[in-house]
Amino acid sequence: MSADTPTGRFDLPGTPVFDGEASRRGLRMNKMFMSLRTADNRERFLADEAAYCQEFGLTAEQQQAVLDRDWQAMIDLGGSIFYVYKLAMMDGRSMQYLGGVFTGMTEQEFQAAMRAGGRRDG
């Protein structure tokens, strides 16, 4: 693993790091995702996604990412993959689908790479 940089962040090009800063940035969005654990909240969300996002005080960027199902933007805006996945499950998406999105692969390519022992770069 890389050493800490002077800013206290790891130098991992292309890898979003979910640290305290990201947690604070995505707090409201992650709370909204966690609320989707209950059937009542899932129904309310599906009835009016924009209004539901507003109830949690999401920024305009966060709300747009959720409405567009822009998975990478959700992560970049402070979403925790564990919480973002709750929304993906509502859409019938698998963790392997998200893995493909985040690595530039299809779901099937990502699954094949994992079966072959993991993704190999370079």
Buried (B, 14 or more C-beta within 10 A) or exposed (E): EEEEEEEEEEEEEEEBEBEEEBEEBBBBBBEBBBBBEEEEBBEBBEEEBEEBBEBBEBBEBBBBBBEEEBBBBBBBBBBBBEBBBBBBEEEEBBBBBBBBBBBEBEBEBBBEBEEEEEEEEE
